[in-house]
Amino acid sequence: SEISKQEKMLIEFLQTRRGIPFSHMFAMKEYPQDVLPLYAQGHSLAQFLIAQHGKQVFLEFIADGLIDENWPRAIDEKYGYRDLLTLQNTWLGWVKEGRPQLQLASNSQLASNAPVMKQVATPTVVRGQDPAPSKESKGWSSVASTTPTESWPREQQEVAAAPQGPSVYEALSSGQTRR
């Protein structure tokens, strides 16, 4: 029940723009005043990373990142993401897709710098939610098309505001990647 609660809160936080940019989240030294988005987002990100390479690699990633607090280097070395923004966009795509089950890498070492994002063939799960945004909810399309909040780091404001190609969700669904 706690996992279900965290997942519901995560969607609410992302839709109401209370999500925390990864560059800010990984740099935190203290809990924010609004701690619930951090809990929900951290829980989801941990699930996402563990699903790719298992608990041992996840624990090694945490230990490695804590040594020098160079999280972009640690995420690149352990998971193959070139930076935190790439990790954030890939994770957001996974969340948008309903957090499908991921195939655990066949070994704990990366064969390449590409993230492992193969979906396991499973029966379709119907969650009882209309895919069209309701009047009460902004829906994912509005989350993807909104500009970042002023609290986001300048680098992410510039990347998100740049008028380059499709949104991250359109790019992920069509197989394109934003660089």
LOROMAR-233117 format. One record per residue: x, y, z of N, C-alpha, C in turn; chain. Coordinates in Angstrom, 3 decimals, m for minus. Each point is the difference from the previous one (the first is absolute). Layout:
! residues N
+----------+----------+----------+----------+----------+----------+----------+----------+----------+--------+
!     n.c1 !     n.c2 !     n.c3 !    ca.c1 !    ca.c2 !    ca.c3 !     c.c1 !     c.c2 !     c.c3 ! cadena !
+----------+----------+----------+----------+----------+----------+----------+----------+----------+--------+
!        X !        Y !        Z !        X !        Y !        Z !        X !        Y !        Z !      A !
...
+----------+----------+----------+----------+----------+----------+----------+----------+----------+--------+
END
This chain:
! residues 179
+----------+----------+----------+----------+----------+----------+----------+----------+----------+--------+
!     n.c1 !     n.c2 !     n.c3 !    ca.c1 !    ca.c2 !    ca.c3 !     c.c1 !     c.c2 !     c.c3 ! cadena !
+----------+----------+----------+----------+----------+----------+----------+----------+----------+--------+
!    0.826 !   m1.200 !    0.000 !   m0.826 !    1.200 !    0.000 !    0.869 !    1.263 !    0.000 !      A !
!    1.157 !   m0.059 !    0.659 !    0.881 !    1.168 !    0.039 !    0.573 !    0.293 !   m1.389 !      A !
!    0.352 !   m1.048 !   m0.738 !    0.533 !    0.184 !   m1.357 !   m1.064 !    0.630 !   m0.892 !      A !
!   m1.208 !   m0.495 !    0.093 !   m1.101 !    0.558 !   m0.788 !   m0.222 !    1.472 !    0.338 !      A !
!    0.086 !    0.322 !    1.272 !   m0.163 !    1.391 !    0.457 !    1.108 !    0.880 !   m0.587 !      A !
!    1.248 !   m0.484 !    0.046 !    1.122 !    0.761 !   m0.546 !   m0.173 !    0.233 !   m1.505 !      A !
!   m0.457 !   m1.032 !   m0.720 !   m0.179 !    0.125 !   m1.441 !   m1.090 !    1.013 !   m0.346 !      A !
!   m1.081 !   m0.010 !    0.734 !   m1.078 !    0.972 !   m0.228 !    0.475 !    1.419 !    0.303 !      A !
!    0.728 !    0.148 !    1.100 !    0.510 !    1.328 !    0.350 !    0.998 !    0.489 !   m1.045 !      A !
!    0.846 !   m0.892 !   m0.512 !    0.981 !    0.383 !   m1.013 !   m0.691 !    0.620 !   m1.208 !      A !
!   m1.028 !   m0.652 !   m0.505 !   m0.715 !    0.526 !   m1.167 !   m0.595 !    1.365 !    0.323 !      A !
!   m0.601 !    0.124 !    1.183 !   m0.567 !    1.290 !    0.406 !    1.082 !    1.077 !    0.053 !      A !
!    1.154 !   m0.322 !    0.582 !    1.079 !    0.984 !    0.127 !    0.533 !    0.409 !   m1.367 !      A !
!    0.133 !   m0.961 !   m0.907 !    0.495 !    0.335 !   m1.339 !   m1.018 !    0.850 !   m0.763 !      A !
!   m1.276 !   m0.318 !    0.145 !   m1.035 !    0.756 !   m0.707 !   m0.175 !    1.402 !    0.555 !      A !
!    0.290 !    0.180 !    1.265 !   m0.151 !    1.324 !    0.616 !    1.335 !    0.733 !    0.089 !      A !
!    0.988 !   m0.497 !   m0.733 !    1.317 !    0.625 !   m0.123 !    0.736 !    0.106 !    1.328 !      A !
!   m0.208 !   m0.998 !    0.869 !    0.727 !   m0.050 !    1.267 !    1.163 !   m0.983 !   m0.072 !      A !
!    0.227 !   m0.573 !   m1.196 !    1.134 !   m0.896 !   m0.183 !    1.310 !    0.757 !    0.161 !      A !
!    1.032 !   m0.720 !    0.373 !    1.303 !    0.612 !    0.266 !    0.951 !   m0.367 !   m1.136 !      A !
!    0.578 !    0.980 !   m0.683 !    0.996 !   m0.314 !   m1.039 !    1.139 !   m0.815 !    0.610 !      A !
!    0.467 !   m1.006 !   m0.732 !    1.014 !   m0.892 !    0.545 !    1.286 !    0.733 !    0.375 !      A !
!    0.389 !    1.014 !   m0.759 !    1.226 !    0.727 !    0.346 !   m0.137 !    0.664 !    1.375 !      A !
!   m1.199 !    0.397 !    0.356 !   m0.259 !    0.596 !    1.311 !   m0.140 !   m1.094 !    1.068 !      A !
!   m0.719 !   m1.065 !   m0.360 !   m0.260 !   m1.079 !    0.949 !    1.299 !   m0.663 !    0.454 !      A !
!    0.896 !   m0.284 !   m0.940 !    1.244 !   m0.666 !    0.364 !    0.957 !    0.927 !    0.755 !      A !
!   m0.184 !    1.304 !   m0.109 !    0.869 !    0.955 !    0.693 !   m0.501 !    0.341 !    1.402 !      A !
!   m1.192 !   m0.456 !    0.372 !   m0.576 !    0.347 !    1.298 !    0.856 !   m0.497 !    1.147 !      A !
!    0.161 !    0.870 !    0.987 !    0.722 !   m0.340 !    1.231 !   m0.974 !   m0.130 !    1.175 !      A !
!   m1.177 !    0.610 !   m0.147 !   m1.015 !   m0.040 !    1.043 !   m1.347 !   m0.268 !   m0.644 !      A !
!   m0.926 !   m0.464 !    0.800 !   m1.340 !   m0.241 !   m0.505 !   m0.666 !    1.324 !   m0.372 !      A !
!   m0.739 !    0.010 !   m1.104 !   m0.733 !    1.226 !   m0.348 !   m1.199 !    0.177 !    0.929 !      A !
!   m0.549 !    1.197 !    0.011 !   m1.174 !    0.272 !    0.826 !   m1.153 !   m0.920 !   m0.396 !      A !
!   m0.185 !   m0.203 !   m1.313 !   m1.031 !   m0.900 !   m0.517 !    0.685 !   m1.331 !   m0.307 !      A !
!    0.044 !   m0.902 !    0.976 !    0.796 !   m1.226 !   m0.099 !   m0.718 !   m1.123 !   m0.769 !      A !
!   m1.314 !    0.020 !   m0.086 !   m0.722 !   m1.098 !   m0.636 !    0.367 !   m0.214 !   m1.468 !      A !
!    0.187 !    1.055 !   m0.812 !    0.446 !   m0.252 !   m1.376 !    1.367 !   m0.693 !   m0.051 !      A !
!    0.880 !    0.340 !    0.918 !    1.310 !   m0.643 !    0.056 !   m0.153 !   m1.490 !    0.299 !      A !
!   m0.828 !   m0.351 !    0.953 !   m0.222 !   m1.411 !    0.330 !   m0.572 !   m0.762 !   m1.196 !      A !
!   m1.047 !    0.547 !   m0.593 !   m0.658 !   m0.694 !   m1.115 !    0.937 !   m0.137 !   m1.193 !      A !
!    0.688 !    1.052 !   m0.320 !    0.899 !   m0.003 !   m1.146 !    1.209 !   m0.895 !    0.266 !      A !
!    0.570 !    0.084 !    1.192 !    1.143 !   m0.842 !    0.347 !   m0.357 !   m1.477 !   m0.025 !      A !
!   m1.171 !   m0.338 !    0.492 !   m0.454 !   m1.392 !   m0.008 !   m0.136 !   m0.504 !   m1.429 !      A !
!   m0.608 !    0.790 !   m0.842 !   m0.195 !   m0.395 !   m1.390 !    1.327 !   m0.133 !   m0.740 !      A !
!    0.907 !    0.945 !    0.206 !    1.298 !   m0.061 !   m0.662 !    0.787 !   m1.222 !    0.464 !      A !
!   m0.055 !   m0.310 !    1.287 !    0.691 !   m1.190 !    0.505 !   m0.558 !   m1.257 !   m0.664 !      A !
!   m1.323 !   m0.108 !   m0.122 !   m0.610 !   m1.143 !   m0.680 !    0.485 !   m0.094 !   m1.440 !      A !
!    0.039 !    1.131 !   m0.676 !    0.414 !    0.067 !   m1.401 !    1.442 !   m0.489 !   m0.159 !      A !
!    0.897 !    0.466 !    0.847 !    1.402 !   m0.386 !   m0.115 !    0.224 !   m1.455 !    0.407 !      A !
!   m0.641 !   m0.442 !    1.061 !    0.133 !   m1.394 !    0.431 !   m0.525 !   m0.942 !   m1.074 !      A !
!   m1.077 !    0.362 !   m0.668 !   m0.565 !   m0.849 !   m1.047 !    0.963 !   m0.195 !   m1.164 !      A !
!    0.911 !    0.933 !   m0.202 !    0.918 !   m0.091 !   m1.133 !    1.207 !   m0.890 !    0.271 !      A !
!    0.610 !    0.119 !    1.184 !    1.239 !   m0.730 !    0.262 !    0.048 !   m0.661 !    1.371 !      A !
!   m1.110 !   m0.050 !    0.685 !   m0.053 !   m0.696 !    1.275 !    0.404 !    0.856 !    1.195 !      A !
!   m0.226 !   m0.569 !    1.183 !    0.256 !    0.724 !    1.253 !    1.479 !    0.260 !    0.233 !      A !
!    0.850 !   m0.963 !   m0.358 !    1.428 !    0.165 !    0.268 !    0.571 !    1.200 !   m0.754 !      A !
!   m0.316 !    0.130 !   m1.288 !    0.503 !    1.131 !   m0.784 !   m0.586 !    1.303 !    0.538 !      A !
!   m1.262 !   m0.023 !    0.423 !   m0.613 !    1.190 !    0.580 !    0.761 !    0.434 !    1.261 !      A !
!    0.302 !   m0.953 !    0.873 !    0.742 !    0.324 !    1.226 !    1.403 !    0.500 !   m0.322 !      A !
!    0.641 !   m0.574 !   m1.012 !    1.318 !    0.474 !   m0.427 !   m0.094 !    1.429 !   m0.539 !      A !
!   m1.075 !    0.288 !   m0.745 !   m0.222 !    1.348 !   m0.526 !   m0.128 !    1.003 !    1.147 !      A !
!   m0.805 !   m0.326 !    0.999 !   m0.187 !    0.896 !    1.152 !    1.333 !    0.218 !    0.716 !      A !
!    0.719 !   m1.080 !    0.274 !    1.285 !    0.114 !    0.703 !    0.985 !    0.828 !   m0.818 !      A !
!    0.042 !   m0.245 !   m1.303 !    0.916 !    0.728 !   m0.880 !   m0.342 !    1.486 !   m0.035 !      A !
!   m1.265 !    0.318 !   m0.137 !   m0.424 !    1.397 !   m0.053 !    0.250 !    0.746 !    1.294 !      A !
!   m0.128 !   m0.688 !    1.115 !    0.221 !    0.645 !    1.297 !    1.468 !    0.298 !    0.276 !      A !
!    0.899 !   m0.725 !   m0.648 !    1.434 !    0.210 !    0.225 !    0.398 !    1.432 !   m0.340 !      A !
!   m0.344 !    0.446 !   m1.210 !    0.417 !    1.337 !   m0.431 !   m1.168 !    0.887 !   m0.435 !      A !
!   m1.220 !   m0.510 !    0.167 !   m1.219 !    0.716 !   m0.372 !   m0.029 !    0.384 !   m1.478 !      A !
!    0.722 !   m0.746 !   m0.815 !   m0.024 !    0.215 !   m1.447 !   m1.011 !   m0.992 !   m0.587 !      A !
!   m1.274 !    0.327 !    0.170 !   m1.080 !   m0.888 !   m0.424 !   m0.045 !   m0.194 !   m1.511 !      A !
!    0.281 !    1.031 !   m0.808 !    0.006 !   m0.248 !   m1.456 !    1.040 !   m1.053 !   m0.404 !      A !
!    1.178 !    0.040 !    0.612 !    1.020 !   m1.011 !   m0.300 !   m0.465 !   m1.377 !    0.450 !      A !
!   m0.558 !   m0.076 !    1.204 !   m0.442 !   m1.285 !    0.547 !   m1.116 !   m0.608 !   m0.844 !      A !
!   m0.948 !    0.825 !   m0.444 !   m1.114 !   m0.534 !   m0.802 !    0.497 !   m0.439 !   m1.369 !      A !
!    0.990 !    0.691 !   m0.538 !    0.585 !   m0.405 !   m1.274 !    0.746 !   m1.325 !    0.146 !      A !
!    0.833 !   m0.107 !    1.023 !    0.803 !   m1.204 !    0.185 !   m0.837 !   m1.226 !    0.352 !      A !
!   m1.027 !    0.154 !    0.812 !   m0.778 !   m1.158 !    0.451 !   m1.173 !   m0.345 !   m0.918 !      A !
!   m0.568 !    1.011 !   m0.683 !   m1.209 !   m0.247 !   m0.783 !    0.094 !    0.436 !   m1.466 !      A !
!    1.022 !    0.770 !   m0.341 !    0.173 !    0.393 !   m1.389 !   m0.758 !    1.245 !   m0.419 !      A !
!   m0.588 !    0.728 !    0.932 !   m0.661 !    1.255 !   m0.341 !    1.059 !    1.084 !   m0.034 !      A !
!    0.013 !    0.804 !   m1.051 !    1.080 !    0.980 !   m0.147 !   m0.073 !    1.149 !    0.993 !      A !
!   m1.196 !    0.256 !    0.556 !   m0.155 !    1.056 !    1.004 !   m1.327 !   m0.187 !    0.728 !      A !
!   m0.228 !    0.827 !    1.013 !   m1.221 !   m0.124 !    0.795 !   m1.247 !    0.381 !   m0.788 !      A !
!    0.126 !    0.923 !   m0.938 !   m1.154 !    0.385 !   m0.808 !   m0.448 !   m1.161 !   m0.890 !      A !
!    0.948 !   m0.735 !   m0.562 !   m0.341 !   m1.174 !   m0.807 !   m0.691 !   m1.049 !    0.870 !      A !
!    0.533 !   m0.226 !    1.199 !   m0.646 !   m0.920 !    0.938 !   m1.412 !    0.485 !    0.315 !      A !
!   m0.150 !    1.285 !    0.293 !   m1.300 !    0.558 !    0.355 !   m1.007 !   m0.191 !   m1.136 !      A !
!    0.396 !    0.301 !   m1.226 !   m0.916 !   m0.126 !   m1.131 !   m0.367 !   m1.455 !   m0.271 !      A !
!    0.960 !   m0.911 !    0.155 !   m0.282 !   m1.419 !   m0.203 !   m0.937 !   m0.511 !    1.086 !      A !
!    0.256 !    0.390 !    1.238 !   m0.871 !   m0.382 !    1.114 !   m1.411 !    0.547 !   m0.197 !      A !
!   m0.105 !    1.275 !   m0.408 !   m1.326 !    0.586 !   m0.245 !   m0.756 !   m0.773 !   m1.082 !      A !
!    0.700 !   m0.421 !   m1.040 !   m0.625 !   m0.809 !   m1.041 !   m0.525 !   m1.320 !    0.550 !      A !
!    0.774 !   m0.615 !    0.881 !   m0.395 !   m1.259 !    0.634 !   m1.237 !    0.214 !    0.877 !      A !
!   m0.007 !    1.084 !    0.757 !   m1.157 !    0.318 !    0.845 !   m1.225 !    0.243 !   m0.876 !      A !
!    0.179 !    0.757 !   m1.076 !   m1.104 !    0.312 !   m0.906 !   m0.599 !   m1.263 !   m0.601 !      A !
!    0.845 !   m0.984 !   m0.277 !   m0.467 !   m1.260 !   m0.578 !   m0.667 !   m0.909 !    1.036 !      A !
!   m0.131 !    0.464 !    1.215 !   m0.654 !   m0.793 !    1.038 !    0.954 !   m0.887 !    0.772 !      A !
!    1.286 !    0.315 !   m0.037 !    1.039 !   m0.745 !    0.697 !   m0.015 !   m1.480 !   m0.379 !      A !
!    0.182 !   m0.284 !   m1.317 !   m0.016 !   m1.409 !   m0.428 !    1.178 !   m0.756 !    0.592 !      A !
!   m0.189 !   m1.296 !    0.129 !    1.074 !   m0.853 !    0.518 !    1.174 !    0.064 !   m0.974 !      A !
!    1.197 !    0.164 !    0.540 !    1.203 !    0.060 !   m0.814 !    0.741 !   m1.323 !    0.110 !      A !
!    0.727 !   m0.319 !   m1.038 !    0.800 !   m1.222 !    0.008 !    1.310 !    0.275 !    0.719 !      A !
!    0.297 !   m0.803 !    1.004 !    1.254 !    0.137 !    0.725 !    1.142 !   m0.339 !   m0.943 !      A !
!    1.039 !    0.813 !    0.002 !    1.158 !   m0.256 !   m0.854 !    0.543 !   m1.393 !    0.297 !      A !
!    0.521 !   m0.669 !   m1.023 !    0.473 !   m1.374 !    0.171 !    1.244 !   m0.082 !    0.872 !      A !
!    0.694 !    1.113 !    0.157 !    1.143 !    0.026 !    0.909 !    0.013 !    1.343 !    0.711 !      A !
!    0.852 !    0.115 !    0.993 !    0.010 !    1.246 !    0.771 !    0.881 !    1.065 !   m0.630 !      A !
!    0.749 !   m0.338 !   m1.024 !    0.846 !    0.975 !   m0.680 !   m0.701 !    0.483 !   m1.261 !      A !
!    0.185 !    1.245 !   m0.342 !   m0.600 !    0.532 !   m1.211 !    0.776 !   m0.480 !   m1.210 !      A !
!   m0.719 !   m0.524 !   m0.989 !    0.644 !   m0.419 !   m1.244 !    0.311 !    1.220 !   m0.852 !      A !
!   m0.781 !    1.049 !    0.175 !    0.217 !    1.247 !   m0.725 !   m0.479 !    1.131 !    0.889 !      A !
!    0.079 !    1.218 !   m0.498 !   m0.491 !    1.131 !    0.779 !   m1.490 !    0.217 !   m0.159 !      A !
!   m0.679 !   m0.880 !   m0.709 !   m1.438 !    0.156 !   m0.209 !   m0.749 !   m0.586 !    1.190 !      A !
!   m1.006 !    0.711 !    0.509 !   m0.795 !   m0.530 !    1.102 !   m0.798 !   m1.224 !   m0.447 !      A !
!   m0.231 !   m0.910 !    0.924 !   m0.804 !   m1.178 !   m0.288 !   m1.459 !    0.374 !    0.230 !      A !
!   m0.785 !    0.045 !   m1.050 !   m1.396 !    0.414 !    0.106 !   m0.900 !   m0.967 !   m0.769 !      A !
!    0.314 !   m1.278 !    0.010 !   m0.821 !   m0.969 !   m0.708 !   m1.197 !   m0.355 !    0.875 !      A !
!   m1.184 !    0.055 !   m0.592 !   m1.178 !   m0.375 !    0.749 !   m0.173 !   m1.512 !   m0.062 !      A !
!   m0.428 !   m0.575 !    1.105 !   m0.290 !   m1.418 !    0.039 !   m1.394 !   m0.197 !   m0.554 !      A !
!   m0.151 !   m1.022 !   m0.846 !   m1.321 !   m0.287 !   m0.571 !   m0.921 !   m0.477 !    1.114 !      A !
!   m0.976 !    0.820 !    0.303 !   m0.977 !   m0.342 !    1.030 !   m1.379 !    0.318 !   m0.540 !      A !
!   m1.019 !   m0.618 !    0.554 !   m1.351 !    0.327 !   m0.452 !   m0.310 !    1.467 !    0.268 !      A !
!   m0.864 !    0.564 !   m0.804 !   m0.401 !    1.388 !    0.176 !   m0.718 !    0.155 !    1.330 !      A !
!    0.355 !    1.044 !    0.722 !   m0.634 !    0.290 !    1.273 !   m0.920 !    1.190 !   m0.204 !      A !
!   m1.247 !   m0.161 !    0.350 !   m0.954 !    1.096 !   m0.090 !   m0.139 !    0.580 !    1.392 !      A !
!    0.316 !    1.274 !    0.142 !    0.016 !    0.638 !    1.311 !   m1.309 !    0.733 !    0.312 !      A !
!   m0.930 !    0.007 !   m0.922 !   m1.269 !    0.643 !    0.263 !    0.066 !    1.510 !   m0.048 !      A !
!    0.980 !    0.529 !   m0.706 !    0.142 !    1.447 !   m0.107 !   m0.142 !    0.375 !   m1.463 !      A !
!   m0.836 !    0.971 !   m0.267 !   m0.172 !    0.493 !   m1.356 !    1.289 !    0.676 !   m0.442 !      A !
!    0.572 !   m0.404 !   m1.160 !    1.256 !    0.622 !   m0.423 !   m0.133 !    1.474 !   m0.339 !      A !
!   m1.215 !    0.460 !   m0.289 !   m0.202 !    1.421 !   m0.287 !   m0.005 !    0.765 !    1.315 !      A !
!    0.662 !    1.156 !    0.030 !   m0.003 !    0.781 !    1.238 !   m1.416 !    0.424 !    0.380 !      A !
!   m0.299 !   m0.079 !    1.274 !   m1.313 !    0.430 !    0.470 !    0.008 !    1.509 !    0.194 !      A !
!   m1.160 !    0.540 !    0.266 !   m0.098 !    1.436 !    0.252 !    0.758 !    0.378 !    1.267 !      A !
!    0.034 !   m0.918 !    0.978 !    0.664 !    0.279 !    1.264 !    1.512 !   m0.138 !   m0.104 !      A !
!    0.476 !   m0.797 !   m0.956 !    1.424 !   m0.292 !   m0.115 !    0.584 !    0.669 !   m1.226 !      A !
!    1.214 !    0.502 !    0.141 !    0.665 !    0.594 !   m1.151 !    0.425 !   m1.070 !   m0.992 !      A !
!    0.248 !   m1.216 !    0.469 !    0.431 !   m1.079 !   m0.878 !    1.476 !    0.122 !   m0.344 !      A !
!    0.562 !   m1.070 !   m0.540 !    1.421 !   m0.041 !   m0.321 !    0.384 !    0.963 !   m1.094 !      A !
!   m0.881 !    0.217 !   m0.979 !    0.394 !    0.882 !   m1.093 !    0.286 !    1.404 !    0.505 !      A !
!   m0.764 !    0.455 !    0.983 !    0.268 !    1.339 !    0.516 !    1.247 !    0.020 !    0.867 !      A !
!    0.309 !   m1.114 !    0.671 !    1.218 !   m0.054 !    0.792 !    1.202 !    0.085 !   m0.926 !      A !
!   m0.053 !   m0.732 !   m1.111 !    1.130 !   m0.023 !   m0.928 !    0.171 !    1.323 !   m0.726 !      A !
!   m1.091 !    0.736 !   m0.199 !    0.103 !    1.223 !   m0.785 !    0.189 !    1.260 !    0.842 !      A !
!   m0.063 !   m0.130 !    1.306 !    0.171 !    1.186 !    0.826 !    1.470 !    0.374 !    0.089 !      A !
!    0.247 !    1.249 !    0.276 !    1.386 !    0.435 !    0.162 !    0.422 !   m0.279 !    1.429 !      A !
!    1.293 !   m0.149 !    0.242 !    0.459 !   m0.309 !    1.359 !   m0.290 !    1.146 !    0.955 !      A !
!   m0.081 !   m0.367 !    1.259 !   m0.241 !    1.024 !    1.008 !    1.258 !    0.830 !    0.188 !      A !
!   m0.165 !    1.150 !    0.573 !    1.147 !    0.877 !    0.221 !    0.996 !   m0.603 !    0.980 !      A !
!   m0.443 !   m0.972 !    0.784 !    0.916 !   m0.609 !    0.968 !    0.930 !   m1.017 !   m0.649 !      A !
!   m0.247 !   m0.359 !   m1.267 !    0.880 !   m0.946 !   m0.673 !    1.335 !    0.668 !   m0.272 !      A !
!    1.077 !   m0.776 !    0.007 !    1.306 !    0.571 !   m0.344 !   m0.012 !    0.586 !   m1.406 !      A !
!    0.783 !    1.044 !   m0.211 !    0.024 !    0.731 !   m1.272 !    0.236 !   m0.924 !   m1.194 !      A !
!    0.921 !   m0.966 !    0.137 !    0.295 !   m0.912 !   m1.106 !   m1.253 !   m0.751 !   m0.443 !      A !
!   m0.804 !   m0.470 !    0.959 !   m1.207 !   m0.725 !   m0.365 !   m1.069 !    0.933 !   m0.535 !      A !
!   m0.035 !    1.237 !    0.454 !   m0.949 !    0.959 !   m0.553 !    0.293 !    0.209 !   m1.473 !      A !
!    1.290 !    0.155 !   m0.318 !    0.385 !    0.241 !   m1.393 !   m0.282 !   m1.211 !   m0.872 !      A !
!    0.309 !   m1.202 !    0.491 !   m0.255 !   m1.210 !   m0.779 !   m1.492 !   m0.189 !   m0.221 !      A !
!   m0.785 !    0.166 !    1.073 !   m1.436 !   m0.220 !   m0.118 !   m0.674 !    1.071 !   m0.845 !      A !
!    0.513 !    1.222 !    0.034 !   m0.633 !    1.093 !   m0.736 !    0.449 !    0.061 !   m1.452 !      A !
!    1.072 !   m0.693 !   m0.344 !    0.517 !    0.053 !   m1.370 !   m1.009 !   m0.590 !   m0.973 !      A !
!   m0.308 !    0.726 !   m1.077 !   m0.993 !   m0.496 !   m0.959 !    0.614 !   m1.011 !   m0.969 !      A !
!    0.409 !   m1.168 !    0.519 !    0.644 !   m1.012 !   m0.823 !   m0.895 !   m1.220 !   m0.102 !      A !
!   m0.468 !   m0.309 !   m1.166 !   m0.682 !   m1.254 !   m0.288 !   m1.181 !   m0.289 !    0.906 !      A !
!   m0.375 !   m1.277 !    0.060 !   m1.172 !   m0.402 !    0.773 !    0.282 !   m0.013 !    1.494 !      A !
!   m1.072 !   m0.104 !    0.794 !    0.170 !   m0.107 !    1.440 !    0.709 !   m1.307 !    0.313 !      A !
!    0.470 !   m0.135 !    1.228 !    0.689 !   m1.223 !    0.390 !   m0.925 !   m1.205 !   m0.136 !      A !
!   m1.290 !    0.180 !    0.269 !   m0.937 !   m1.112 !   m0.099 !   m0.238 !   m0.391 !   m1.450 !      A !
!   m0.127 !    0.990 !   m0.885 !   m0.154 !   m0.304 !   m1.424 !    1.243 !   m0.688 !   m0.532 !      A !
!    1.172 !    0.477 !    0.413 !    1.250 !   m0.597 !   m0.454 !    0.133 !   m1.425 !    0.491 !      A !
!   m0.346 !   m0.244 !    1.271 !    0.107 !   m1.363 !    0.542 !   m0.967 !   m0.940 !   m0.700 !      A !
!   m1.226 !    0.449 !   m0.266 !   m0.961 !   m0.883 !   m0.622 !    0.312 !   m0.263 !   m1.468 !      A !
!    0.740 !    0.905 !   m0.661 !    0.327 !   m0.213 !   m1.415 !    1.386 !   m0.584 !   m0.184 !      A !
!    0.715 !   m0.219 !    1.105 !    1.343 !   m0.580 !   m0.075 !    1.102 !    1.015 !   m0.188 !      A !
!   m0.329 !    1.291 !   m0.098 !    1.006 !    1.047 !   m0.134 !    0.565 !    0.306 !    1.378 !      A !
!    1.187 !    0.558 !    0.032 !    0.567 !    0.462 !    1.267 !    0.405 !    1.442 !   m0.122 !      A !
!   m0.130 !    0.744 !    1.092 !    0.423 !    1.411 !    0.025 !    1.404 !    0.072 !    0.541 !      A !
!    0.837 !    0.692 !   m0.642 !    1.385 !    0.179 !    0.453 !    0.243 !    1.453 !    0.265 !      A !
+----------+----------+----------+----------+----------+----------+----------+----------+----------+--------+
END
